[in-house]
Amino acid sequence: MEFSQSLSNWRRLILPVLLGSAAGYAYYYFIGCVSGTCPITSNPWISTGYGALMGYLVSSSFRRKPDVSVNSQEEQIKKL
C-alpha cells in the first residue's frame, strides 16, 4: 500500500516537470530568440529548465493540504 501511494506521489511530481520541460524546449524551438539577447529563450538548456521549474511550481500549487478539523485544534489547545 505504501509503495503504490509513494509511486503515485512521484507521478504527480514527475509528470508536470516533464511536461513543463517539453513546453520550455518547444518554446525555444518555435519562438526562441536567434540574436541571443533574450536570456531565457536563446539557450535550449535554460528554457527547458525554466519550463521544468514552472511545471513544478504549477503542480505544487494544486496539492491538497492535510485536513485539520476544528475538534483536533481544540484538543491540542486543551493539552497546552
N, C-alpha and C positions, 0 to 999 in steps of 0.2 A: 504494500500500500504506500509506504513512504517513497519507494523508488519511483513509482508511477507519478506521484504527486511532485517529486523533485524534477522528474523529466518534463512534466507539464510546465513547471515554473521556468525551466531553461528554455523551453519552446517559446514561451511568452516573452522572453528576453531576446533570444537569438533571432527570431523571425523578423521583428521590426528593425533590428540593427542591420540585417542582411538586405531588407527592402530599402532602408534608408541609404545603404551603401550603393545599391544598384541605382537608386534615384540620383544620388550625387554624381556617380560616374556618367549617367545618362545626361545630366545637366551639363557636365563638362563636355561630353561628346557632341551634343546637339546645339548647345547655346554658348559654350565656352568662349573665352577671350583669347584671340590669336596674338594680340600685341604683347601680352604678358603683363599688362598694367593692372589687371584685375587679380587681387591676391587669392581669392578662393577658386575662381574658375580657370585660372591659367595653368594649374597643375592638377593632373588627374588624381594624385595621391591626396592632396589637400581637399579637393571637392568630394572624394569618396569618404574620407574621414569625417568631413563636416556632415555629410549625409547620414553616416552611421551615428554620429552624435545626435543629430536631430531625430533619427528614428528611435534611439534610446530615450531621449527626453520626452518625446510624444507618447511612447508606450508606458513610461513610468508615470505619466500624469493620469493615466486611466486605471491604475492599480487600485484595488479596493483596500481600504484601511480596515483594521480589525474593529469589529463592532463592540463598543463598550456600552453596556447598558447602565441606566441610571442607578439600578439597585447595586451593582458591583461598585460603583463610585461611592455610594452611601456607605457600603460595608467597609471600604478602605478608609473612609473618613472616621468611622466609628473605631477602627483599630488604632488610630492615632490617639 
